[in-house]
Amino acid sequence: MRKIWRETFKNYLFISFSSPWLLALIPTIIIVLLLPELFHKYNFTLEQKEDRAKTKMLTFFNDINGDGVKDKIDVLNYRNISACCNFQENNSLLKKQFNFYGNLLNQENLNIPIFNDVTYDGIKELFVFTQKADSLFLNAVDFKESKVILYGRFITKIGDASTTARDFVLRPIINHDYNNDGINEMYFLINGGFSLVPRKIMAYDFKNDTLISSINTGSQHFVTPIKTEDNKLYLISTTKATDNCPQDFSYPYKDNNSWIFGFNDKLEFTFKPICFKGTSTRVNGPVVFNNEYHFYVLNGQENNNYAFAINQKGDVLKKTKKKALILKDKVIPVKNKDKKSVILEGEYNNNIKHFEYQPETMTVLQSHFTNNLPNSSLVPLKIDSNKQGFIGVNNKTNLAYLYLNNFNEELEFNGNLYLKSWNFYTQTKNIKEGCLVKVTDKYFLYTFLLTKATYYPYRFLLFISIYLLSAGFVYLPQKLRRHIVLKREKLQKEITALQLQLVNSKLDPHFTFNALNTVSAKVLKGDRFEAYDLMTSFSSLMRSALFFSDKDSWSLAEELNFTKSYLTLMKGRFKNRFSYAIVVGEVVNKKKITIPRLLVQNFVENAVKHAFNGIDYEGLINIRVKNLDEAVNISIIDNGIGRKKAQLKNNNNPNKSGKGIGLNKKQIEIYNKLYKTNITIEIIDLFNTNISTGTEIKIVIPNL
């Protein structure tokens, strides 16, 4: 019973796995995986590319009046004379231009403006920093009143008498109301490069037109603003040791070391600056976790790198070494299931990688999620309130990509971006056609349009079509193969039936009775040896007929042996009536040549039965086999009375003489179809001066 169930289960599996609907899944999956990205959910196309070399033009989208729709503001150098801004309210064709004092900042990083409602009327004002010679100024526009409300407010000078350099970086930090007057002050940092000064953090109070400032330091600041639950502001600044300051530089905290500074909203130190000695050191961070500030220190040699955490007072809480790894201060704002960890950008073996940092244990690891993040420096892109994207440039191929849907959607786009955090800026605005994306780098202002792909919802139709085509390609060969098998089986049944008729004609009771009588007569006459030979031939006929009854073909050697046994038996029965000879050429390989069963024997039998009726001479049957070119030629020649006389002698049964030959012809026709060959038969009547001298049968078997 168990064996039956096992066989039944095997048959069920075979039938199931041979189903075209199941087999079609395999090529479908392979084809779908190999298909190019034809069906992105979104299209990201370049609409415009503008050179910023002269105008330093920047485009910003900001909801100025709080109506939920972003307005467009262009900031540029007008005719290269002075800075200005062009304001275009949403759904309006009117552009308003406001001119400022000085030119846009002559600095490498982008001139990012500040939006702040300082008039407390619900409409944001625009603040733009400008430069004239070695001085920085601040300008502001009130869009509600359509006028400039701050024009050329002096901020600070760049450089001093000790250097002629005037390079610097200015970055807005945050808007925050430190004096509780209801209006946010604007915090920003200024880092002098080779100009060395200023290197400080400042805040501008518009209402009172006053500036507050941290002390000038000898190190450049990289500031992270942190707001506590009670709305207090802390500024954590990290530095890197660039070693630009001379030994006699007058300001403290020089850049021949790295530092961590902590400031409150009045820009006063909250703890004594922490020093990391050495010109090859750098501090990245912080990662904020449960009122802890986590940093990563690069100490020149990878084996000396370490992570540590401090509190708001600057006390070191914990520390751990991290070898052969560089973590940057760039936190990637991605959706991570584990809220107790953050995703950081880092480097490993000079390749950009992303790591999961777990502040509780200070563990750095690469998880399944971070392994799937691209090896690109990533810049966040806010598509709308619910959709976060990233723009990245692969550091190996320099190809630019837009990543959406938590990195599940990747769009390669045309743009040779100069991706550095201090000179790369993105802006978005939803319009009727889609989402307008402005990407600004050091050299160009790109305008892209992000739209939903028209054919994306129909991608499953393509997949279904591929599946149905695959099923068709699997089903049609199966059906054709099944048809061929059934046809082959039908032909085999037909040829087997024909051969069975031929075999039955050899084994009919009359034939068997006559054969046994012949043997017994020889025994009675005392011809024991001849009787033995006849019995041997008879048993050979029986054995071949029974053992090969399920075959439609056999070798030429087996066919000739069967024919020889038959002739021996018939010659013993009809003594002195005929003789025979079988001659096979030396190059004929009888064992390798395949021939339909009883093909030769049936023609020989026909000659024995009909060719020698009424002759007064000894009959002769010659069987010759030889190779001719690419075929084997079998010739069966008798010296009998010929076909016409044989037919006349069988008038009482006119179909008798042709029945066996008809079976042979039908047998060859089916055999040729079954085995895709071309065996031919030719029957030739032999004459000598119009007198019949016998018949020749020519059988040609192609060499396969």
C-alpha positions as CSV (number, residue, x, y, z in Angstrom):
1,M,0.0,0.0,0.0
2,R,2.8,2.4,0.9
3,K,4.5,1.7,-2.4
4,I,1.3,2.4,-4.3
5,W,0.9,5.7,-2.4
6,R,4.6,6.6,-3.2
7,E,4.1,5.9,-6.9
8,T,0.9,7.9,-6.9
9,F,2.6,10.8,-5.3
10,K,5.5,10.7,-7.7
11,N,3.1,10.7,-10.6
12,Y,1.2,13.6,-9.1
13,L,4.4,15.6,-8.8
14,F,5.5,14.8,-12.3
15,I,2.1,15.9,-13.7
16,S,2.2,19.1,-11.6
17,F,5.7,20.1,-12.5
18,S,5.3,19.3,-16.1
19,S,2.3,21.6,-16.3
20,P,3.0,24.4,-18.8
21,W,1.4,26.9,-16.4
22,L,4.0,26.0,-13.8
23,L,6.9,25.7,-16.1
24,A,6.1,29.1,-17.7
25,L,6.9,30.7,-14.3
26,I,10.6,30.0,-14.7
27,P,11.3,31.8,-18.0
28,T,8.8,34.6,-16.9
29,I,10.8,35.3,-13.7
30,I,14.1,35.2,-15.6
31,I,12.8,37.5,-18.4
32,V,11.3,40.0,-15.9
33,L,14.6,40.1,-13.9
34,L,16.6,40.6,-17.1
35,L,14.3,43.3,-18.4
36,P,15.7,46.9,-18.4
37,E,14.0,49.3,-16.0
38,L,11.1,50.0,-18.4
39,F,8.5,50.6,-15.7
40,H,9.8,53.1,-13.1
41,K,7.1,54.5,-11.0
42,Y,8.5,58.0,-11.7
43,N,10.2,59.8,-14.5
44,F,12.9,62.4,-13.6
45,T,13.7,64.5,-16.6
46,L,16.1,67.5,-17.0
47,E,14.1,70.5,-18.1
48,Q,16.8,73.2,-18.0
49,K,20.5,73.7,-17.1
50,E,21.8,77.2,-16.4
51,D,25.4,78.3,-15.9
52,R,25.8,80.1,-12.5
53,A,29.4,81.3,-13.2
54,K,28.3,85.0,-13.6
55,T,24.9,85.4,-12.0
56,K,25.4,83.0,-9.1
57,M,21.7,82.4,-9.5
58,L,19.8,80.4,-7.0
59,T,16.1,79.4,-7.1
60,F,14.2,78.8,-3.9
61,F,10.6,77.6,-3.3
62,N,9.1,78.6,0.0
63,D,5.6,79.0,1.3
64,I,5.8,82.7,2.1
65,N,2.2,83.4,3.2
66,G,1.4,80.0,4.8
67,D,-1.3,79.0,2.2
68,G,0.3,75.6,1.7
69,V,1.6,76.5,-1.8
70,K,5.2,77.3,-2.4
71,D,6.2,80.6,-4.1
72,K,9.3,81.0,-6.3
73,I,12.2,83.3,-5.4
74,D,15.3,83.8,-7.6
75,V,18.4,85.3,-6.0
76,L,21.1,86.5,-8.4
77,N,23.5,89.2,-9.3
78,Y,21.6,91.6,-11.6
79,R,23.7,92.4,-14.6
80,N,26.7,91.6,-12.5
81,I,26.2,95.0,-10.8
82,S,24.3,94.2,-7.6
83,A,22.5,91.4,-5.9
84,C,18.7,91.2,-6.2
85,C,15.8,88.8,-5.9
86,N,12.9,88.1,-8.2
87,F,9.7,87.1,-6.5
88,Q,6.9,85.3,-8.3
89,E,3.8,84.5,-6.2
90,N,2.2,81.3,-7.0
91,N,-0.2,81.3,-9.9
92,S,0.9,84.8,-10.8
93,L,2.7,85.9,-14.0
94,L,4.0,89.0,-12.3
95,K,7.6,89.1,-11.2
96,K,8.8,91.6,-8.7
97,Q,12.4,92.6,-8.4
98,F,14.1,93.8,-5.2
99,N,17.7,95.2,-5.3
100,F,20.2,94.7,-2.5
101,Y,23.4,96.4,-1.4
102,G,26.5,94.7,-2.7
103,N,26.9,91.5,-4.6
104,L,26.2,87.9,-3.7
105,L,28.9,86.4,-1.6
106,N,32.1,85.5,-3.3
107,Q,32.5,82.2,-1.6
108,E,32.6,78.6,-2.6
109,N,29.5,77.5,-0.8
110,L,26.1,78.5,-1.9
111,N,24.5,81.7,-0.7
112,I,21.6,80.2,1.2
113,P,19.0,82.9,2.3
114,I,17.1,82.9,5.5
115,F,13.2,83.0,5.6
116,N,11.9,84.5,8.8
117,D,8.7,86.3,9.8
118,V,10.2,89.2,11.7
119,T,7.2,91.6,11.1
120,Y,5.0,89.1,12.9
121,D,2.3,89.4,10.2
122,G,2.2,85.7,9.0
123,I,4.2,86.5,5.9
124,K,7.9,85.4,5.8
125,E,10.5,87.9,5.0
126,L,13.6,87.1,2.9
127,F,17.1,87.8,4.3
128,V,20.1,87.7,1.9
129,F,23.8,88.1,2.7
130,T,25.8,90.2,0.3
131,Q,29.5,91.3,0.1
132,K,31.3,94.4,-1.0
133,A,35.1,94.4,-0.9
134,D,36.1,92.8,2.4
135,S,32.7,93.4,4.2
136,L,29.6,91.4,4.7
137,F,26.1,92.9,4.7
138,L,22.6,91.7,5.4
139,N,19.5,92.7,3.3
140,A,15.8,91.9,3.8
141,V,12.6,92.1,1.7
142,D,9.0,92.3,3.0
143,F,6.9,90.7,0.3
144,K,3.6,91.8,1.8
145,E,4.6,95.5,1.6
146,S,6.7,94.8,-1.5
147,K,9.7,96.7,-0.2
148,V,13.3,96.3,1.1
149,I,13.2,96.6,4.9
150,L,16.9,96.0,5.5
151,Y,19.5,97.4,3.1
152,G,23.2,96.8,3.6
153,R,23.2,96.1,7.3
154,F,26.9,95.7,8.1
155,I,27.8,92.3,9.7
156,T,31.6,91.9,9.8
157,K,34.8,92.3,7.9
158,I,36.7,89.3,6.3
159,G,40.4,88.9,7.1
160,D,42.8,91.3,8.8
161,A,46.1,93.0,8.2
162,S,48.1,89.7,8.6
163,T,46.8,88.3,5.3
164,T,45.5,89.3,1.9
165,A,43.2,86.3,1.6
166,R,39.4,87.0,1.7
167,D,38.0,83.6,1.4
168,F,35.3,82.4,3.8
169,V,32.2,80.2,4.2
170,L,28.8,81.6,5.6
171,R,26.1,79.2,6.6
172,P,22.7,79.8,8.2
173,I,22.1,77.6,11.2
174,I,18.6,78.1,12.7
175,N,16.0,80.7,13.7
176,H,15.4,80.9,17.4
177,D,13.9,83.5,19.8
178,Y,16.6,83.8,22.5
179,N,15.2,86.9,24.2
180,N,11.6,85.9,24.3
181,D,10.3,88.9,22.3
182,G,8.2,86.8,20.0
183,I,10.5,87.2,17.0
184,N,13.1,84.7,16.0
185,E,16.7,85.7,15.8
186,M,18.8,84.4,12.9
187,Y,21.8,82.3,13.8
188,F,24.6,81.8,11.3
189,L,28.3,80.9,11.2
190,I,31.2,82.5,9.4
191,N,34.4,80.5,8.8
192,G,37.3,82.4,7.4
193,G,39.5,80.1,5.3
194,F,43.1,81.3,4.6
195,S,41.7,84.7,5.7
196,L,41.6,83.2,9.2
197,V,39.1,85.7,10.6
198,P,36.3,85.7,11.5
199,R,35.7,82.2,12.7
200,K,32.7,82.5,14.9
201,I,28.9,82.0,15.3
202,M,26.6,85.1,15.2
203,A,22.9,85.9,15.6
204,Y,21.0,88.9,14.3
205,D,18.1,90.4,16.2
206,F,16.0,92.3,13.6
207,K,13.6,93.9,16.1
208,N,16.4,95.5,18.0
209,D,18.9,95.6,15.1
210,T,21.6,94.1,17.2
211,L,24.1,91.3,16.7
212,I,25.4,88.8,19.2
213,S,28.5,86.7,18.6
214,S,30.6,84.0,20.0
215,I,34.3,84.6,20.5
216,N,36.6,84.4,17.5
217,T,38.4,81.0,17.5
218,G,41.3,79.7,15.5
219,S,39.2,76.8,14.3
220,Q,36.4,76.6,11.7
221,H,33.0,75.6,13.1
222,F,30.7,72.8,11.9
223,V,27.6,73.5,14.0
224,T,24.6,71.3,14.9
225,P,21.7,73.1,16.5
226,I,19.9,71.1,19.3
227,K,16.6,72.1,20.8
228,T,15.5,70.6,24.1
229,E,12.0,69.7,25.2
230,D,11.8,73.0,27.1
231,N,12.7,74.9,23.9
232,K,16.2,75.8,24.9
233,L,18.8,76.0,22.2
234,Y,22.2,74.4,22.3
235,L,24.8,74.6,19.6
236,I,27.4,71.9,19.3
237,S,30.4,72.7,17.1
238,T,33.1,70.3,16.0
239,T,36.2,71.2,14.1
240,K,39.0,69.6,12.1
241,A,42.7,70.3,12.4
242,T,43.7,72.1,9.2
243,D,46.8,73.8,10.6
244,N,46.3,77.1,8.9
245,C,46.9,79.3,11.9
246,P,50.4,80.6,12.5
247,Q,52.1,80.1,15.8
248,D,51.6,83.7,16.9
249,F,47.9,83.8,16.0
250,S,46.1,85.9,18.5
251,Y,42.8,83.9,18.9
252,P,42.5,80.9,21.1
253,Y,41.6,77.3,20.1
254,K,43.8,77.2,17.0
255,D,43.3,74.7,14.2
256,N,46.5,72.8,14.8
257,N,44.2,70.7,17.0
258,S,40.5,69.6,16.7
259,W,37.9,70.8,19.2
260,I,34.4,70.3,20.5
261,F,32.6,73.5,21.5
262,G,29.2,73.8,23.3
263,F,27.3,77.1,23.1
264,N,23.9,78.3,24.6
265,D,21.5,80.5,22.7
266,K,23.4,83.6,23.8
267,L,26.5,82.1,22.2
268,E,28.3,81.5,25.5
269,F,30.3,78.4,26.3
270,T,28.3,75.7,28.1
271,F,31.5,73.7,28.9
272,K,35.2,74.1,28.5
273,P,36.2,73.3,24.9
274,I,37.5,69.7,24.5
275,C,40.8,69.4,22.7
276,F,42.0,66.5,20.5
277,K,45.7,67.1,19.9
278,G,47.3,66.6,16.5
279,T,47.2,68.2,13.1
280,S,45.7,65.0,11.6
281,T,42.7,64.8,14.0
282,R,39.0,65.5,13.2
283,V,35.8,65.2,15.2
284,N,32.6,64.2,13.5
285,G,29.2,64.4,15.1
286,P,27.2,64.8,17.2
287,V,24.5,62.0,17.1
288,V,22.0,63.1,19.8
289,F,20.5,60.3,21.9
290,N,18.8,60.7,25.3
291,N,20.6,63.9,26.2
292,E,23.9,62.4,25.1
293,Y,26.1,63.7,22.3
294,H,28.0,61.0,20.5
295,F,31.1,61.8,18.4
296,Y,33.5,60.0,16.3
297,V,37.2,61.0,16.5
298,L,39.5,60.4,13.5
299,N,43.0,60.3,15.0
300,G,45.2,60.2,11.9
301,Q,45.7,56.4,12.2
302,E,42.8,54.1,11.7
303,N,43.7,52.0,14.7
304,N,43.4,55.0,17.0
305,N,39.9,56.0,15.9
306,Y,37.2,55.9,18.6
307,A,33.7,56.9,19.5
308,F,32.7,58.7,22.7
309,A,29.7,60.4,24.3
310,I,29.4,63.5,26.5
311,N,26.5,65.2,28.3
312,Q,25.4,68.9,28.1
313,K,28.1,69.8,30.6
314,G,30.9,68.3,28.5
315,D,31.5,65.3,30.8
316,V,32.7,62.2,28.9
317,L,30.2,59.4,29.6
318,K,31.7,56.5,27.6
319,K,34.3,55.7,25.0
320,T,35.1,52.8,22.6
321,K,37.7,52.1,19.9
322,K,36.6,51.7,16.3
323,K,39.3,50.4,14.0
324,A,39.6,50.6,10.2
325,L,36.4,52.7,9.9
326,I,35.6,56.4,9.3
327,L,32.2,57.7,10.4
328,K,31.1,61.1,9.2
329,D,28.9,63.6,10.9
330,K,26.2,63.0,8.3
331,V,23.1,61.4,9.7
332,I,20.9,59.9,6.9
333,P,17.2,60.7,7.7
334,V,15.8,57.3,6.5
335,K,13.0,55.3,8.0
336,N,14.6,52.7,10.2
337,K,12.5,50.2,12.1
338,D,14.9,50.2,15.0
339,K,14.4,53.6,16.7
340,K,17.4,53.0,18.9
341,S,19.8,53.4,16.0
342,V,20.7,55.9,13.4
343,I,22.1,55.6,9.9
344,L,25.4,57.3,9.3
345,E,27.5,57.9,6.2
346,G,31.1,56.6,6.5
347,E,34.1,55.3,4.7
348,Y,35.6,51.8,4.6
349,N,38.6,51.0,2.5
350,N,38.2,54.4,0.7
351,N,34.6,53.5,-0.3
352,I,31.5,55.3,0.8
353,K,29.4,53.1,3.0
354,H,26.5,53.5,5.3
355,F,26.4,52.1,8.9
356,E,23.9,51.6,11.6
357,Y,25.1,53.2,14.8
358,Q,23.5,52.1,18.1
359,P,24.2,54.8,20.7
360,E,23.2,52.7,23.7
361,T,26.1,50.2,23.1
362,M,28.1,52.5,20.8
363,T,28.1,49.7,18.3
364,V,28.7,50.3,14.6
365,L,27.5,47.6,12.2
366,Q,26.2,47.0,8.7
367,S,22.7,45.6,8.8
368,H,20.6,44.2,6.0
369,F,19.1,47.6,5.5
370,T,22.4,49.5,5.3
371,N,23.8,46.9,2.9
372,N,21.0,47.7,0.5
373,L,21.8,51.5,0.6
374,P,23.7,52.8,-2.4
375,N,27.5,53.5,-2.1
376,S,26.9,57.1,-2.7
377,S,27.1,60.3,-0.8
378,L,23.4,61.2,-0.2
379,V,21.7,64.6,0.0
380,P,18.1,64.6,1.3
381,L,15.3,65.9,-1.0
382,K,11.9,66.8,0.5
383,I,9.4,66.0,-2.2
384,D,6.4,66.8,-0.1
385,S,5.3,66.5,3.6
386,N,5.0,62.7,3.3
387,K,7.6,61.9,0.8
388,Q,11.4,61.9,1.3
389,G,13.9,61.4,-1.4
390,F,17.7,61.5,-1.8
391,I,20.1,62.6,-4.5
392,G,23.3,60.7,-4.7
393,V,26.4,60.5,-6.9
394,N,28.3,57.2,-7.1
395,N,31.8,58.0,-6.2
396,K,33.2,55.3,-8.5
397,T,31.1,55.9,-11.7
398,N,30.1,59.6,-11.1
399,L,26.6,58.7,-12.2
400,A,23.7,60.7,-10.5
401,Y,20.7,59.0,-9.0
402,L,17.4,60.0,-7.4
403,Y,16.3,57.6,-4.7
404,L,12.6,57.4,-3.6
405,N,10.3,55.2,-1.5
406,N,13.0,54.5,1.1
407,F,15.5,53.5,-1.6
408,N,13.1,51.1,-3.3
409,E,13.0,53.2,-6.4
410,E,16.3,54.2,-8.2
411,L,16.3,56.7,-11.1
412,E,19.5,57.4,-13.0
413,F,19.4,60.9,-14.5
414,N,21.5,63.2,-16.6
415,G,23.6,65.6,-14.5
416,N,27.3,65.8,-13.8
417,L,26.7,67.0,-10.2
418,Y,29.4,68.5,-8.0
419,L,28.0,67.0,-4.8
420,K,29.5,68.7,-1.8
421,S,27.4,69.6,1.3
422,W,28.5,73.2,1.4
423,N,27.7,74.0,-2.3
424,F,24.8,71.7,-3.1
425,Y,21.2,72.7,-2.5
426,T,17.8,71.3,-3.5
427,Q,14.4,72.9,-3.7
428,T,11.0,71.4,-4.7
429,K,7.6,72.6,-5.7
430,N,4.5,70.7,-6.7
431,I,3.0,71.9,-9.9
432,K,0.2,70.7,-12.2
433,E,2.6,68.5,-14.2
434,G,4.3,67.0,-11.2
435,C,7.1,68.1,-8.8
436,L,9.5,70.7,-10.0
437,V,13.0,70.0,-8.5
438,K,15.7,72.7,-8.5
439,V,19.2,71.3,-7.9
440,T,22.0,73.8,-7.4
441,D,25.7,72.9,-7.2
442,K,28.8,75.0,-7.5
443,Y,28.6,75.5,-11.2
444,F,25.0,75.0,-12.5
445,L,21.4,75.4,-11.7
446,Y,19.4,72.3,-12.8
447,T,15.7,72.2,-13.3
448,F,14.2,68.7,-13.2
449,L,10.6,67.5,-13.4
450,L,9.5,64.5,-11.3
451,T,6.3,62.9,-12.7
452,K,4.5,59.7,-12.2
453,A,5.2,57.3,-15.1
454,T,2.2,57.0,-17.4
455,Y,2.6,53.3,-18.1
456,Y,3.7,52.2,-14.6
457,P,0.1,51.0,-13.6
458,Y,0.1,48.8,-16.7
459,R,3.4,47.0,-16.0
460,F,1.5,43.9,-14.8
461,L,-0.1,43.6,-18.2
462,L,3.4,43.2,-19.7
463,F,4.3,40.6,-17.0
464,I,1.1,38.7,-17.7
465,S,1.8,38.9,-21.4
466,I,5.3,37.5,-20.9
467,Y,3.8,34.8,-18.7
468,L,1.2,33.8,-21.3
469,L,3.7,33.9,-24.1
470,S,6.1,31.7,-22.0
471,A,3.2,29.3,-21.2
472,G,2.5,29.2,-25.0
473,F,6.1,28.5,-25.8
474,V,6.1,25.7,-23.2
475,Y,2.6,24.4,-24.2
476,L,3.1,24.3,-27.9
477,P,6.3,22.2,-27.9
478,Q,4.6,19.9,-25.3
479,K,1.5,19.6,-27.5
480,L,3.7,19.0,-30.6
481,R,5.8,16.5,-28.8
482,R,2.6,14.8,-27.6
483,H,1.3,14.8,-31.1
484,I,4.5,13.3,-32.4
485,V,4.5,10.6,-29.7
486,L,0.8,9.7,-30.4
487,K,1.5,9.6,-34.1
488,R,4.6,7.5,-33.5
489,E,2.6,5.2,-31.3
490,K,-0.1,4.9,-33.9
491,L,2.4,4.1,-36.6
492,Q,4.1,1.6,-34.3
493,K,0.7,0.0,-33.7
494,E,0.0,-0.2,-37.4
495,I,3.4,-1.6,-38.3
496,T,3.1,-4.1,-35.4
497,A,-0.3,-5.1,-36.7
498,L,1.1,-5.7,-40.2
499,Q,4.0,-7.7,-38.9
500,L,1.7,-9.7,-36.7
501,Q,-0.2,-10.6,-39.9
502,L,3.0,-11.6,-41.5
503,V,4.0,-13.6,-38.4
504,N,0.6,-15.2,-38.2
505,S,1.0,-16.3,-41.9
506,K,4.2,-18.0,-40.9
507,L,2.7,-19.6,-37.8
508,D,-0.7,-20.6,-39.1
509,P,-1.7,-24.2,-38.3
510,H,-1.4,-25.3,-41.9
511,F,2.2,-24.1,-42.1
512,T,3.1,-25.7,-38.8
513,F,1.4,-29.0,-39.7
514,N,3.2,-29.2,-43.0
515,A,6.6,-28.4,-41.4
516,L,6.1,-31.1,-38.7
517,N,5.0,-33.6,-41.3
518,T,8.1,-32.9,-43.3
519,V,10.3,-33.5,-40.3
520,S,8.5,-36.7,-39.3
521,A,8.8,-38.0,-42.9
522,K,12.5,-37.5,-42.8
523,V,12.7,-39.4,-39.5
524,L,10.7,-42.3,-40.9
525,K,13.0,-42.5,-43.9
526,G,15.9,-42.6,-41.6
527,D,17.3,-39.2,-42.7
528,R,18.0,-38.2,-39.1
529,F,20.6,-35.5,-39.8
530,E,18.4,-33.8,-42.4
531,A,15.5,-34.1,-40.0
532,Y,17.6,-32.5,-37.3
533,D,18.5,-29.6,-39.6
534,L,14.9,-29.1,-40.5
535,M,13.8,-29.1,-36.9
536,T,16.6,-26.7,-36.0
537,S,15.4,-24.3,-38.7
538,F,11.8,-24.7,-37.6
539,S,12.6,-23.9,-33.9
540,S,14.7,-20.9,-35.1
541,L,11.7,-19.6,-37.0
542,M,9.4,-20.1,-34.0
543,R,11.9,-18.5,-31.6
544,S,12.4,-15.4,-33.7
545,A,8.7,-15.0,-34.4
546,L,7.9,-15.1,-30.7
547,F,10.9,-13.3,-29.1
548,F,10.8,-10.4,-31.6
549,S,7.0,-10.1,-31.9
550,D,7.1,-6.6,-30.1
551,K,9.7,-5.2,-32.4
552,D,9.1,-3.4,-35.7
553,S,12.7,-3.8,-36.9
554,W,15.8,-5.8,-36.4
555,S,19.3,-6.1,-37.9
556,L,19.9,-7.3,-41.4
557,A,21.8,-10.2,-39.9
558,E,18.7,-11.3,-38.0
559,E,16.5,-10.9,-41.1
560,L,18.9,-13.0,-43.2
561,N,19.1,-15.7,-40.5
562,F,15.3,-15.9,-40.3
563,T,15.1,-16.0,-44.1
564,K,17.7,-18.8,-44.3
565,S,15.9,-20.9,-41.7
566,Y,12.7,-20.5,-43.7
567,L,14.4,-21.5,-47.0
568,T,16.0,-24.5,-45.4
569,L,12.7,-25.6,-44.1
570,M,10.9,-25.1,-47.4
571,K,13.7,-26.8,-49.4
572,G,13.4,-29.8,-47.2
573,R,9.7,-29.9,-47.8
574,F,9.9,-29.4,-51.6
575,K,12.9,-31.6,-52.4
576,N,14.6,-30.8,-55.7
577,R,12.1,-28.0,-56.4
578,F,14.5,-25.2,-55.8
579,S,17.8,-24.2,-54.4
580,Y,19.0,-20.9,-52.9
581,A,22.1,-18.8,-52.4
582,I,22.7,-15.9,-50.0
583,V,25.7,-13.7,-50.8
584,V,26.7,-10.7,-48.6
585,G,29.4,-8.2,-49.7
586,E,32.5,-8.0,-47.5
587,V,32.0,-4.3,-46.6
588,V,28.4,-4.8,-45.5
589,N,28.0,-4.6,-41.7
590,K,24.9,-6.8,-41.2
591,K,24.7,-6.2,-37.5
592,K,24.5,-2.4,-37.8
593,I,22.0,-2.1,-40.7
594,T,18.4,-1.9,-39.4
595,I,15.6,-3.3,-41.6
596,P,11.8,-3.8,-41.1
597,R,11.1,-7.3,-39.8
598,L,10.2,-10.0,-42.4
599,L,10.8,-7.6,-45.3
600,V,13.2,-9.9,-47.2
601,Q,11.6,-13.1,-46.0
602,N,8.1,-12.2,-47.2
603,F,9.4,-11.7,-50.8
604,V,11.3,-14.9,-50.6
605,E,8.2,-16.7,-49.3
606,N,6.2,-15.3,-52.2
607,A,8.8,-16.7,-54.7
608,V,8.7,-20.1,-53.0
609,K,4.9,-20.3,-53.1
610,H,4.3,-19.0,-56.6
611,A,7.4,-18.7,-58.8
612,F,8.1,-22.4,-59.3
613,N,4.6,-23.8,-60.0
614,G,4.7,-26.1,-63.0
615,I,8.3,-25.8,-64.0
616,D,10.3,-28.7,-65.2
617,Y,13.7,-27.5,-64.0
618,E,15.2,-26.7,-60.7
619,G,14.3,-23.3,-59.3
620,L,16.8,-20.9,-57.9
621,I,16.5,-18.0,-55.5
622,N,19.5,-15.7,-55.3
623,I,19.8,-13.1,-52.4
624,R,22.6,-10.6,-52.8
625,V,23.5,-7.8,-50.4
626,K,26.0,-5.1,-51.3
627,N,26.9,-1.5,-50.5
628,L,26.1,1.1,-53.2
629,D,27.2,4.7,-52.5
630,E,25.2,5.7,-49.4
631,A,22.8,2.8,-49.4
632,V,22.6,-1.0,-49.0
633,N,21.1,-2.8,-52.0
634,I,19.3,-6.1,-51.4
635,S,18.5,-8.1,-54.6
636,I,16.1,-11.1,-54.5
637,I,16.1,-12.9,-57.9
638,D,14.2,-16.1,-58.9
639,N,14.2,-18.0,-62.2
640,G,10.5,-18.8,-62.0
641,I,7.5,-18.4,-64.2
642,G,7.0,-14.7,-63.6
643,R,4.2,-12.7,-62.1
644,K,1.7,-13.0,-65.0
645,K,1.8,-16.8,-65.2
646,A,1.7,-17.1,-61.4
647,Q,-1.4,-14.9,-61.4
648,L,-3.1,-17.1,-64.1
649,K,-2.4,-20.2,-62.1
650,N,-4.2,-18.7,-59.1
651,N,-7.4,-17.6,-60.9
652,N,-9.5,-19.3,-58.2
653,N,-8.0,-16.9,-55.6
654,P,-6.8,-13.8,-57.5
655,N,-5.7,-11.9,-54.4
656,K,-3.5,-14.6,-53.0
657,S,-0.4,-13.8,-54.8
658,G,-0.5,-10.1,-54.0
659,K,-1.5,-10.1,-50.4
660,G,1.9,-10.6,-48.9
661,I,3.6,-8.0,-51.2
662,G,0.8,-5.5,-50.4
663,L,1.5,-6.0,-46.7
664,N,5.2,-5.4,-47.3
665,K,4.5,-2.2,-49.2
666,K,2.3,-0.9,-46.4
667,Q,4.9,-1.9,-43.9
668,I,7.6,0.1,-45.6
669,E,5.4,3.1,-46.1
670,I,4.6,3.3,-42.3
671,Y,8.2,2.5,-41.4
672,N,9.5,5.4,-43.6
673,K,7.1,7.8,-41.8
674,L,8.0,6.5,-38.4
675,Y,11.8,6.6,-38.7
676,K,12.1,9.5,-41.3
677,T,13.9,7.2,-43.8
678,N,13.3,6.3,-47.5
679,I,13.4,2.5,-48.0
680,T,12.3,1.8,-51.6
681,I,11.2,-1.4,-53.4
682,E,11.3,-2.1,-57.1
683,I,9.8,-5.3,-58.7
684,I,11.3,-6.1,-62.1
685,D,9.9,-8.8,-64.5
686,L,12.8,-10.6,-66.2
687,F,12.5,-11.6,-69.9
688,N,14.6,-13.4,-72.5
689,T,13.3,-12.8,-76.1
690,N,9.8,-12.0,-74.7
691,I,9.9,-15.2,-72.6
692,S,9.6,-14.6,-68.8
693,T,12.6,-15.9,-67.0
694,G,11.7,-14.8,-63.5
695,T,11.4,-11.8,-61.2
696,E,13.8,-9.5,-59.4
697,I,13.0,-7.6,-56.2
698,K,15.3,-4.6,-55.5
699,I,15.3,-3.2,-51.9
700,V,17.3,0.0,-51.3
701,I,18.0,0.9,-47.6
702,P,19.7,4.3,-47.0
703,N,22.7,4.3,-44.6
704,L,21.8,6.4,-41.6
